[in-house]
Amino acid sequence: MLQRALRIVRRGAQYGRVMHAAPSPAPDGPASVLGLAPVIPVVVIQDVADAVPLARALVDGGLPAIEVTLRTPAALDALAAIAAEVPDAVVGAGTLLTPEQVTAVCGAGARFLVSPGWSPRLLGAMQDSGVPFLPGVSTTSEVVTLLERGVTEMKFFPAEAAGGTPYLKSLASPLPQARFCPTGGIGAASAPSYLALPNVGCVGGTWMLPADALAAKDWGRVTELAREAAALAV
C-alpha cells in the first residue's frame, strides 16, 4: 500500500493534486466514521518523519481515528506511512476538494474521507470509493440536499462560525436522520456541549495537537492530551 501511494505521489502529487488511479478501499474499513471515537484529531503534517510517532501517540491516548488533511506536500506520504505502520490507527483523509484527491487517498490507504464542503462531482467520487465519508455542510439546505441523496452522516463546518451548538440543536427535531461531526473552532471546553447533542456522533479538533508540542516532538504530551480528549465521551 505504501509503495503504491509513493508511486502516485511521485507521478505528480503536491497538496493532494495527483494523477488518476483506481480507488482501493480497505476491505476491513469502518462502516461509519461517527462511531470510531468521540474526538477525531485533525492533523496537519509538515514532515513525513513525524507521521508515525504522532499517530502512535494519538492511538496510545485513545484516539484511533486520525484525519490527515491534504494541506501540505507531505500529506499523502504521511497518510500512507500511518496506514502501513500503525495498524491500530484508523487513518482518514481530510480537506478533500476533488475526485482526483479521493482516488489518491484511497490508493494511499485512507479508511474514511472528509471534505469541508461538497459538489456533485466530489460527492459522487466519495460515494463510488466504497469508503465511509463525511461531506461538509453549514446550512439547512445543504443538509436536506444530502438527505435526498441518501447521505445521513456529515461534517458540520466551520462549526463555531456557522452557529455552533444552538444551530445543531435546532436541526435535531426537523431533521432527526441527519448526524454530524462538528469541526472548526472546537476546543476541550466546548467539545462536551457538542457531544451532548443527540445528532452529534463525534467532534473534530486540533487542541490535542499544540504547535509547541509538535515542534518539540513531545509525543508524550500529545498522548496525555489525547487521553483527556478521549474521556470527553458522554
Buried (B, 14 or more C-beta within 10 A) or exposed (E): EBEBBBEBBEEEBEBBEBEEBEBBBBEEBBEBBBBBBBBBBBBBBBEBBBBBBBBBBBBBBBBBBBBBBBBBBBBBBBBBBBBBBBEEBBBBBBBBBBBBBBBBBBBBBBBBBBBBBBEEEBBBBBBBBBBBBBBBBBEBEBBEBBBEEEBBBBBBBBBBEBBBBEBBBEBBEEBEEBBBBBBBBBEBEBBEBBBEBEBBBBBBBBBBBBEEBBEEBBBEBBBBBBBBBBEBEE
